[in-house]
Amino acid sequence: MKFIIRLLLTGMFVVILAWLLPGVSVENYWTAVIVALVLAILNFLVKPILILLTLPVTILTLGLFLLVINAIIIFIADGFVEGFNVDGWFMAIIFSLLLSLFQSIVYSASKAD
């Protein structure tokens, strides 16, 4: 049940960010929920592999290369989900940063209960 609530909240954040950011578009709320599901799957399966493969670069940049990895995950989700579009690397990085910020605020507030 907790996973479904987080998925719906992340979908809401995707819609809000698509509304706020000029380079991000999403067709409707259900497309945003599908984006949230695809992002969850990609973060679980693909992101650890990318982190492992780029570990030397990540260490060399003191972890800043993780922003590029997050942008790659966003672009992969863009390719999988019809109706979700991110224009450019800068928008993908901003989108991933703001999505992570929104998620951390809401999830930490929900753990305080």
Secondary structure, DSSP 8 states (H G I E B T S, - for coil): -HHHHHHHHHHHHHHHHHHH-TTEEESSHHHHHHHHHHHHHHHHHTHHHHHHHTHHHHHHTTTTHHHHHHHHHHHHHHHHSTTEEE-SHHHHHHHHHHHHHHHHHHHHHHHT-
